[in-house]
Amino acid sequence: MERTLVQIALFGLLLALVTTLPNKDDWDIYSFHINSTVTSRYATTVITSRVANRMDESKEIEFHVRIPKNAFISKFKMLIDGQEYDGVVKAKEQAQQQYTEAVSRGQSAGIVSSVGRTLEEFKTSVTVAAHKKVTFELTYEELLKRKLGKYELQIHARPMQPVKDFKVDVYIHEKASIDFIKVKGGLSTKALANAITKTHADKQAWVHFYPTEDQQKTCDSCGDQGMNGDLVIVYDVNRDTSLGDIKRSAGYFVHHFAPSSLPRIPKNVVFVIDQSGSMYGRKIQQTRIALIHILNDLAEDDFFGLFTFDSSIFHWKRELVQANKENLDSAKKFAQDIETRGATDINRAVLEGARMLNAHPREGSASILILLTDGDPTTGVTNLETIQSNVRGVIADKFPLYCLGFGFDVNFEFLEKMSLQNNGAARRIYEDSDADLQLKGFYEEVATPLLTDVTMIYAGATNLTQTNFSQYYNGSEIVVAGQITDNDIETFSPQVVAISRNTSMVFSDTNTGESTGTVSDSHIQRVWAYLTVKQLLEKELQFSGPEKENVKKEALELSLKYSFVTPLTSMVVTKPLGENTEVLYKPKEGATPQAQQPPAGSALFADFNDYDDLVDDPIFRVESTAVLQEELISDKSTAAHPGFDSLSTVVAHGKVQETATTVPLIHRFLLKTETRSLPLCFDVTGDVRLKLLHHPNRELSVNGELDSVAYGGFKRIVIHFKADLHIEVDTQRITVREGQTMTQHTGQDLITAGSLTVIRRDKEIDVAAGDTRMVILIHKRGDKEFIWPVLRQKPSDNNISGILALKPAVYEEMHHTPSTKLKIKDQEIDVTRSNAVDYSIVSALTLDCWFMSAESALQRRLDDFIVTQL
């Protein structure tokens, strides 16, 4: 038996892209899910793409993934013909040997290439038999980095065709509590903005992106081939001037340190600008623009220097001067007049910049050296190791060096190594229309030092990640992880010592140092492993000789232990083949594999009758279940459809009498707010039928019947679309009546009826009709199951009514003793503090709320939402 080896050599995450071949007539992506969970800034994202070959012959289907360079892939698998084929991370040399052997036999292999500013790209493919299916699943991990006061989780989607079952679910949990959360990116514009829902509840937040097929064609870069763009979730956590946020579990800890409200430290900064001939044209134009913007941002108590270089040095002034108006105006004129010429003497330039800073010691300030170049050293000292040694000697750990490499002609590894050796970092500036904004954005990250000489001290801990930092900047964050010695929490004592202006500061208090639960045990350990591997790889770049080999060995061992795909490892997916099955294709060396017709008779047969057991659905869902609308439309005649009750037996009212309670049955509803204020809650008494959604322009109405479970949900929900399409949903089945035809569905097949689609998954039913998308969640209370509707995609038309169409509650809290009153519109309402279960999430939560009558919460009679028939 032969074995097909699919090698995935991927270097490093937050963003992902799954595509397949763009001929929709040949195959169909019938499901495309991205599920991202962020816990304490550590993001784990799972992308699941399910593809069916709709043709009468075998077809090759390509899996195409782009991942951020800062991420580690930790899992990849294919599900084919009922079998799961998992990737195994191996040392690169070992994987390369298997890869080479497979390629020499003409078997299939993956390939990685760099693409764009932050991405690496992987492609592989599989041949799928006629009318069969394949599922690809990718998992990757990343520690989100705080920049300019926020974290960003970026998701890129380009399925290459509209997908019926497309969704993105993001869940964020921060014990420090979430300060704000926003959604931006190209996929949050135009009609697609209506497909985004977000909920923020103190320490948790949820974002859902559920575009319909029509909406997937409407963004700026969308079209008949579906979406092509980014969804970016932006957030920050609450923080103070204390020691920060420390989490401990199972012998490991992670410490997030980002004190706020500290005074800024005046800075001394020298800008070293390459004006050699290769900077000619747009590069130097954008550099001039960026420099002028940056000079405008300098504070008056800052001192600065500026010069350009080619084979010689051209000073604006030979010493640092204060950033007053006169000096800034002069410096801006110098920047405006920069012209390109000559060769590139990087050694001389950096040494001169360091000399200027060393000649201007200033107590209570922070010094920064910034180099911008687009090429290799071509004159003067050109040996890279000699330059690095010279620079390290003159800087001598007194200040950081930041290197900005413009374009792709620059030796970026040389700049990166030189920066890391001097407590700085390197950044590539891409030759694009926004290069000046890239330069300015980088400067803003280091523009406001708050602390210098930061030392993180952890008594009772070992195997620590980096603990010494030359500077801490406003809007950034220092993260340290390690192992607690002998898992002894009692002896573990963290402390931070740093300089703020002229004052030595000690941070030693914390209010978030509690041990976490078992759910986070492996999470904190993986954060430690991620950080450790990242920093070992940086050291491996800096070191040479035995030191280099030692850190490389340690990084490799950790990468293998935690299944991280790094520059030292590769992932190998091995698939056993039948004796008569040929392998796929052989990619050319150094090129992206192209789709090739496999040899006659070759196929990887996929046979999925259902996809219920392929991949667990995302754990977290949330959405506003009720919102307050100015003018609701009540039309019982169109909301109720006589005759549909015959499709399923109505649960008799006598069933309520079978329960032990002797009081009327109560169901509690939440009416959420757009702010962080407490939601409103109200009770609905009895086994009643409610109008959930009525959209007359779309001829769509949705009604629901409450169940016989106290504080439960709905027993069944009926959807009416156009004149002759009716769909009933309960916990067991989906019943469809189209004209005179009635069918029942209990599996997880995709149901299409006219322009309405229904997809049943493990604990939810997804319904899409035009620009409306609703999810019906299945919950359990005791031994009773019930359902709960959530509107994921509200119609763009405002002419809608029903419980699900309500607008967010808006109120003013009035503190009157002895009772509390809320002012809604012009009415003061007595309320009591209570709680309610939020069933709009898969894992239901109990929330505090302000309890009032249904009429007060809805601002109209409850009878307006009751229908006589489903």
N, C-alpha and C positions, 0 to 999 in steps of 0.2 A: 504494500500500500504506500502510495506516495503521500507527501504532506506538503500543503501549500504554506509557505511562510510569508506572512505579511508583516514587514518590519516598519515600525513607526518610530523614526528617530526625530524626536521633537525636543527643542531646547527651551524649556521653560514654560501668565494666564490672565484674565478677567474677561475676556471678550471671546466670543466664539462664533463660528460660521459653519453651517453645514449646507452643502449644495449637492446636487446631482446633475446628471446630464440634462441639458435644457430642452430636449424634445418631449413635450408633454404627451404627444400621441403615443409614445412608446411606454411610458411608465407614469406612475402617479405617487407623489408624496402625500399619503393620506393622513399622516399625523406628524407634527413637528412641534416638540415641546422643549422649552428651556426652563429649567428649575434651578434657581440660585438661592442658597441659604447663607446668610452672613451672620456669624456669631462672633462678637468681640472683634470686629474688623477682619475676620478671616472668612473668605468666601469660598464655598464649594459649589461648583456649577455642574449640572448634569444636562447634557443635550441628547435628546432621543429623536431620531429620525426613522420613521417607518415608511418603507417604499414598496409599492406593488408593481409588478410587471403585468400590464394589461394586455400584452400582445399574445399572439398565438405561437410565438417562438421565443427562444432564450434571448435575453438582452443583458448587456453589461451596464451596471449601475455604479456610479462613482460616488465615493464619500470624500468630501472636500471640507477641510477644517482650517480655520484661521484662529490662532490663539495668541494672546499677548506674550511678548517676550519675557515678561516678568512672572509668568505663570509656570507651574509644574503640572503636566498631565499625570494623573495617578491611576487612571483606569480607562481601558478601551475594550469593547467587546462587540461581537457580531452575533446575532441570533438567526440561524438558518436551519430550516427543516427541523424545527423543534429542538435543535442543539445550540448550546451556548459556547462560544469560543472566546475565552478570555486572554487578554494580553499579559505577558510576563516581562517584568523589567529585568534586564541583564546588563552586565558590564558591556560597554560599547564594543570592545574588542571581541568578546564572545559572541555578541549579537551580530557583529559585522561578518564573522566567519560563517554563521548560519545564513545570513543574508546573501553573501557571495555565492555560497553553494547553491542556494535556491535559484538565484538569478542565472547561474551557469546551466541549470537544468531547465531554464525557460519558465520558472515558476514566478508567481506574482510577488511584488515587493512595493512598499510604500516609499515615498520620498518627501523631504522637507526642503522648503526654500523660504527665504525672507521676503516679506511683502509689506509695503507701506511703512508707516512710521513706527508702529508698535507691534506688528504682527509677524508670526511665522506661519507658514502654510503647509499643510499636509494633505496628500491625496492618496487614496487607494481605491480599488474597485473590486467588484465581485459580479460574476455572471449569474443571473437569476432565471430559472426556468419559466416557461410560459405560465401566466396566471398564478404565479407564486410571489412570496413576499420575503423581505429581508429587513431586519432592524439593526441600526447602528446606535451605539451608546458611548458617549465620551464623558469622562469626569475630569475636571481639572480644579486646581486649588491656588489661591493667592491671598497673601496678606495685603489688604488695601492700604495704600500709603496716603497719609494726610498731606495735602498741599493747599496752601492759601485758605486754611480754615475749613476744609471739607474733604470727605472721601468720595470717590467716584467708582461706581460699578458700571462697567460699560458692556453692553451686549450688542453684537452685530448680527443682523439677520439678513440673509439673502438666499432664500430657498430655491430661487430660479423658477418658481411657479406659485400662484396662489394656492394655499393649503386650506382645506375645509377645517381640519382640526389643528389650528395653529394657536399656541398660547405661550406666554411668558409669565412665570410666577416667581416673585422675589419675596423672600421673608428675611427681615433684619431683626436681630435680638441683641440689644446692648444693655448690660446691667447698669451702666452709668446713666441710662436714659437718653433718648434721642432728642436732640435740640430742634432739628428741622429736617424735612425730607422733601426733595423736589425731583421732578422728572424732566429731562431735556433730551436733545438729540433730534436727528432728522425724522425719526419715527414718532415723534411727539407733536408733529405739526399737522396742519390742515385737518381733514376728517379723521385722521388716525388719533388725534388728541382725544376724541370721544371714546376710543377703545381702551383708554388708560384709566384705571381706578387705583386710588391709593388710600390707605388708612393708617393713621398714626395714633398709637395708644401708649404713651409714656415710654416704656422700654422696648416696645415692639412696633414694627411697621410692616405693611404689606403693600406690594405694588403688583398689579395684574395688567397684562396687555393681551387683550382678546379681540384682535381685529377680525372682521368678517372677510369673506373672499373678495367682495367688492372693495372694501376699504384697503385691502392689501395692494391695490393698484393706484392709490390716490396720493401717496407722499411725493415729495419733490423728485426723488430718484426711483420712484416706483412706476410700474407699467404692466403690460400684459404678462410679463414674466414675474410679477409679484414684487415683494418688498426688496429693498436694497438700502440699508441704512442702520443707524445706531439708536439704541435706547440707553440713556445714561441716567442712572439713579444717583442722586447727589444727596449726601446727608452729613451731619456732624453730631457729636454727642455732647452732653453737658459736662463741663469740667470746671475746676476751681484751682486755687493756688496751692493745694495740698500735694501730697506725694503722688496722687493720681489713682489710677484704676489698676488694681492688682487682682488677678484671679489665680487660685491655687487648686490643684486637684491631682490625685494619684501620683504624688511625688514630683510634680512639675508646677511651674508658675510662669505667668506672662504678665509683664508690667508695661502699661501704657502711660507715659509721662508727657504731659503737655499743659503745664500751668499757664493760666491766663492772668490778665490784669497786672502784669509786670511792666515796669517802665522800660521803654526801648533804650538800647545802648547806642550811643553815637558811634558811627563807623568810619573807618579809613578804608577807602576802596581805590584800587588802581585798575584801569581798563587798558588792556594790551591788545591792540587791534592790528590784524594782518592786512596790509595794503599791497601785497605782492600782486603780480600780474594776473594770477589765476582768480583774484577776487573781482575782476573786471565785470562791469555790467550790472545786472540786477542784484548780485550779492552785495556789492559795495553800496548801492543805492539803498537797499533795505537796512544795511548796517548803519548808515547815516541816520535814517529815520528812527531806528531803535535807540541809537545813542542819544539823540535829542530827547526822546520820550523819557529815557532813564535819567538823564541829567535833570529834567524837570521834576523828577520824583525825589531827588536828594533833599534831605533836611538841612537847615542852616547850620546845625551843629555837626554835620558830617564834614569830613575832609576827603578830597579826592585828587586823583592824578589820572592823566590820559596821555597816551602816545601811540603812534602807529609805527609799524616796522615792515621792512622788506629785507634787503641785505644790510640796511642801515636803520637807525632809530631816529624818529622825528618827534621831538617833544613838543607838547603844548606848553608845559612848564616842567622844569626838572625836579621840582619838589611838590609835595602835596599842599593844597591850599584849601581854605574854607569854602564851603558851598554857598557863598553869598550871591546876590543877584549879578554883581559885576563879573565875578569869576565864571558863573554859569553862562552868562551871555557870551563871554569870550570863548569858553569851551565849546559851546554850540556852534559858533562860527567856524572853529577849528574842525569840528566834526563834519560840518556841511561842506567843507572844502577838501576832504580826504580824496585823493586820487590814487589810482592803482599803478604799480610799476615794480620791476625788479624781482629778485629771488626771495627766499624765505629763510631767515635766520632765527629759528624759534629759541635756540639756546640763549643767545644774546638778549632777546626780548624778555624772556621770563626772568632771567637773572637781573635785568634792569628794573623790572617791576618789583621784584623782591627787595632790591636795594632801596627803592623809594619808600617802601613800607617800613623796612628796618631803620631807615634814617628818620622816621617820624613816629617814635614811640609816644603814645598818649595814654595816660592813665585813665581807666574807666571807659575805654573804647574797645571796639572789635575791628580787626583788620581782615580784609578780603582781597584776594588777587584773582582777577578774571581775565582769561586768555581766549580770544576768538581767532581761529585760523581755519583755512580750508585746504591745507596741503601738508606735505611732509617737509621736514627741514632739507633745504637744497644748497645751503651755503653756510659758511662758518663751521661750527661743530655739527656734524650730521650723524654721528653714531648715536643711536637711540638710547642705549644703556648709559653712555657717557652723559648725555643731556639729562636723563633722569637722575643720575647720581649728582650732577652739579646742582640741579634744582633742589633736590632733597637736602643737600648740604647747606645751601644758603637760606632756605625757609626754616629748616631745623624745628619743625613742629610749632612754630610761633603763630601761624595763621593758615587757613585753608586755601588751596588752589583749585579753582573751577575752570575746566577746559570745555569750550564750546567748539565742536567740530562742524564746520559748514559744508554740507554736501557729502558726497561719497568718494571724493578723491583723497580725503584725509585719511591718515592712518589712525583710525579711532582707537584701536587697542593700545597704541602708544600713548594717546591722550588719557585714556581711561586709567592705565597703569600709573602714569605720572600724577593724576589727580588723587587716586586712592593712596598713593605713597605719601601724599601731603594733606590728608584729612579732608579731601574735597570729593568732587564727583565730576564725571564727564557727561555731556549731553550733546546728542547730534541735532543740528539745526537743518531741517529739510529745505531744499531749494524749491520753494513754493511761494504762492502769492502772499502767504501769511508769515513768511520768515521773520519779518520785523516783530510780529506779535509773539512768535516763539522766543525770540531774544528777550523781549520785554517781560514775557511771562516767567522765564527763568530768573531774571533779575528780581522780580517781585517775590520769589520764593526765599531769597536770601537778603532782602532789602531791610528787614527789621530784626536785628539780633536782640534777644531778650536775656540770654545767659551765655557765659563763656566758661571754659574749663569745667565741663559737666562730668562728674564722676558718680556712677551708680554703684552703690555698695550693698551687698547682700550677705549678711552673716547667716551661716547655716545653709548655704547653697553652693552648688558646684556646677561644672560644665556650662558656664554662662556664655551667652552671646556677647557681642561687643558692649563694653561698659564705660568707655571713655569717649567723650564727644567734645570737639573743640568749641562748637557753638550750637545753641538752640535758637531757632528762628520762629518768629510769630507765625502762626498758622500751620506749623509743622508738628511733628510728634517723634518722641524717642521711644522705641520699643525694645525691651530686653526680656529674654526668656532664659530659663535654666532649670536645673534639677534641685529639689530640696533634699539636703543631706539626710539619708536614712528616713526620708518621708516624715521628718519630725517638724510639725508645724510650730511647736512651741519655741524651738530654737531659731526659727526663720525670722530675720529682722531686716527689712529693707530701709535704705536711706539714700538720699541724693544730696550731694554737696556741689555747689556751683557758685559762680561769681555773677552778681547783678550790679552793673556799673562798678562801683568801688567796694561793694559790700559782699562779703561771703555769706551765702545762704545755705541753710540746711533744711531739707524737706524730709519729714519723718512721720507725719500723721497721715492716716488714710481712713476712709470710711467705706471702702469697697474691697477689703481684703478677705472677705469670707471665702470659705472653701465652697467650690461649686459641686453640683450633683454629678451623678455617674454619667449623664449624657455628655458632659464636657470632658470626661476623663481623657479620652483619646484625642479630643479636639485640642486641648492645651498642649499635649505632647506633640501633636503634629505641627502646631505653631512653632514650638521650640525646634523641631527638626527642620522645618522650612527655613526659619531664620538662620539656623546653624549652617545648613548647606549653602545658602546664599552667600553668607560671609566667608565660608571656607573657599568657595569658588573665587571670591574677590582676592583672598590671600594667595590662592594658587596663581593668580595672574601677577601678583606683586613679587612673589618669592622666586628663588632659583635653587638648584641643587637639591640636597637632601630635604631641606625645609619644604620645598615645593612638592616633592614626592610624598611627604608625610601628610600634608593637608589634602592633597589629591586623594590619597588612600582613605582618609577619614571621610571626606565628602562622598566618595564612591560607596563606602560601607553604609552610610546613612541613606543615600539615595536608594540603594537596593533594599534596605530594611523597610523603608516607608513607601516603596514603589513610586518614587519620583522619577520622571523622565527629565534628565538634566543633560548638560553637555558631556557628562561622563557615562551616561547610560543610554540604552535604547529599549524600546518595547517591542517584543516579538509576539505576534499572534499566530499560533499554529493551528491549522485546520486539517483534520484527516480527510482524505478523499477516497471515493470508491475506486476500485481498480480500473474501471473503464472511463474514469473522469480525467480530463486533461486539466492542466493548470491554466491560469488566466494569461497575463501578458508580462513581458519583461521591459521595464522602463529603461530608457537610455541613460547612460552614466552622466550625471550632472544636469539632467534635464527633467522637467516636469513630465510625468507619464501621460501619454496621450491615449485616448480610448482606441483600442485596436480590436479587430474582430478576432475572437478566440478560434483556435483550431476546430475543425469540424467535429461535432459531437461533444464539445466541452461545455460544461455547465456546473455551477454550484447550485444544487436544487434547494429552493426554499419553499416550505409548505406550512404556512400559518393560516389555519382556518379562522382563528380569532387572534386578537392580540391582547387578551386580558392578562395573560400570565407573563408577558414579556418584561415589563419594567414597572416598578411601583410608581404610582402617580405622585406628584409633589405633595408634601405633607401639609403645606399651609395655603389657605385661601382666605381672603377677607374682602368684604365690600360693605358699603353702607346698605342696610336693609330697608331703611325707611328715611324719607327726606321730606321736607316741608315745601309745598308748592303754593304759589300765590293764588292761582285760579285753577281748581281741579274741575275736570269734566266728568259728570256722573251720568251714565246712560245705561240703565239696567237692561233695557230692551236689546241693546247690541252686545252688552257684556255677557249676557246669559244666552245659551243656545239650547233650546228645548230639544229633547230627544237624545242627547248625547249620553245621558245617564244610563241608557240601556247598554252601553258598551261594557260596563263593569258593574258588579253588584255594589250598591251603596251600603256601607257599614251601618247596621241598624242603630237607632238611638238607644236601643236596649243595651248595647255594648257598654255604653257609659255607665249604665246601672250595674254592670258586672263588677265595676271597680269598687274599692272599699270606701271611697269617699261619699259623703252624703251632701256635700256642698256642690254648687255648680262648677263645672269644669272650667279651669282658667288657663289661658295662654298669654304669655307676656311678650310684648314687642318692644324693640329698641328703635329709637329715632335719633340717629347720630348727628353730630355737628361736624363742620369742616375744621374747627379749631380743636384745641386740646381740652375744651370744656367737657364736663360730664354729659353723656347722652341723656335724652329723655326716655322714659319707659312708661308703658300703659298696658292694661290688661284687656283682653277680649274674652268674654264669658260665654261658654256654650259651644256646642259642636256646630259652628256656623260656616257658611261659604263666603269667601271674600273675593272681591275684585282686585287682582294683583296688578294687572296692566291692561290698559285699553288704548290702542293706537289706531284710531279710525282711518287715518290716511293710508295706512298699510293694511287695513282690514285684519288687524291682529288683536286678539284679546286673550288674556290668560287669567283663569280663575282657580282658586284653591279651596279645598275643604279641610278644615282643621280636624285633627285626629282626636282620639279618646284617651290620650296620655296627658296627665296633668303637667303643665309647663312643657309640653312637647312641641309638636309642629303640625305639619300637614299630612293628611292620609293620602291625598291624591291631588294632582294638579292637571288641569285640562287646558290645552292650547288650541285656539281656533284661528285658522289662517285662511283668508279668502272665504269663499262661500261653502266649499265642499271638503275642506281638509281639517280634520280634528285629531288631536293626539292627546292621549291620557297617559300620565306617568304616575306610578306608585313605586313602592320599594322593591317590588318583585318583577315588574314587566313594563313594557311600553306598548300601548295599543294604538294603532294607526287606522283611521277610517278615512279613505279617500274616495269620495263618491259613494258607490255601493260596495266597495271592497274594504274588508277589514282584515288586518293582520296583527299578530302579537309577536313581540320580540323579547326574549329573555337573555340573549347573549350580548356581546359587546361589538356587534357589527355596526358599521356606519349605516344610518337610515336616511335616505333621501326621498323627500316627497315634495315635488314641485321645486320651489326655491327655498324650501325649509329643510335643514339638516339636523339630525339628532345623533349624538354620539354618547353611548353609555360606557363609562369607565367603572373602576372598582367601587368608589363611593360617591360618584357624581354623574349627572346626566347633563350634557352640554347641548344647548338648543340655539341655533342661529337662524334668523329670518330677516333678510335684508340687512338693514343697519342696526338690528337689535340682536344682542347675544345674552343669553341667560344661562346660568348654571343652577341645577337643582341638586343640592347636597343631600346625602343619605346619612342620618344620625341615628344614634341608639340611646335610649334612656331606660335603664333596667334591661328587661328582655324585649322591649318594644322598639321597633324601628319606625322612623318617620322621615319625611322629606322637608326641605326648606329651600325656597327659591332665592336667588341672588342675581341682581341685574348687573352683569359685567360690562355691557355695552348699551348705554342709554341711547335711544333714537335721537337724531339731530333735530327732529321736528318737536317743537314744544307743545304740540297739541296732543298730549298724552295725559292719562290719569291712572289712578290705582295706587295701592299701597307701595309698590316698587317704584312709582314715578314721583314720590314725594321729594321735595327739596330738603337739604340739610337744615336742621333746627337752628334757629337764631334766637337767643334770649339774653336778657340782662339779669344777673343775680342780684336780688334785693335782700339785704340782711335785716330782717325784722325779728325781734324777739317777741314771743318765745318760738315762733315758727319762721321758716324760710319761705320767701316768695320769689318767683321768677316772673319777669316782665316779658311777655311775648306780644309783639306789636304794642298795643296800648293797654293790654289787659294784665293785671297782676294776679298770679295764680299761686295758691298754697301748694307746696310740694313737700315730700318727705324723702330722705335719702334711703335708697334701697339698692337692689342689684338685679341683674338679669343675665341670662345666658345668651351669648352672641353666637347664634347658629349659622351666621354667614361665613364662618371659617370651618375648615375640615376638622381641626382640633378645637372644638368649641371652648370659649373662655367665659368666665363669669366676670362681668363688668359692674362697677358701681354706676348708679344712674339716679336721676331725679324722677320720682314716681308721681304721676298725676292721672287724671281721668283721660280716657281716649279722646273725648271731645276737646279737652284743653290742649292735648299734644297735637292733634290733627288740625285744630282750629276749624273744625266743622263736625257735623254729626257722624257718628260711626256708621249709621244706617246708609250713608252715601257710599260706603265701601262694601256693603253686603249685597249679594246677589241671591236670587231664589233658586236658580239652577246653575249647574256647572256648564 
